Amino acid sequence: MFDKMKELWELKKKAEEIKKELENLEFTSEDNYSSVTIKGTLEVKTINIKNMENKEKLQNSLVENINKAMRNAQIESAKKTFGQL
């Protein structure tokens, strides 16, 4: 029983270490209309508007850049999580 508790404690400790690492990672995606930075914890850190001349292109740019940065953060998060467990 104590072996199981020890194993759970070690997993919790590793999870906390991974979370700290992810908090320090940032993923940015940008184009001519916007720039988006996502933290490794999948929180939006910054959104910068570069060009407001075309509202539709700006909206599409934001969606694309947020999705791209999120995908990159998710991939790196999975690598770190499954690489350390």
Secondary structure by P-SEA (a helix, b strand, c coil): caaaaaaaaaaaaaaaaaaaaaaabbbbbbcccbbbbbccccccccccccccccaaaaaaaaaaaaaaaaaaaaaaaaaaaaacc
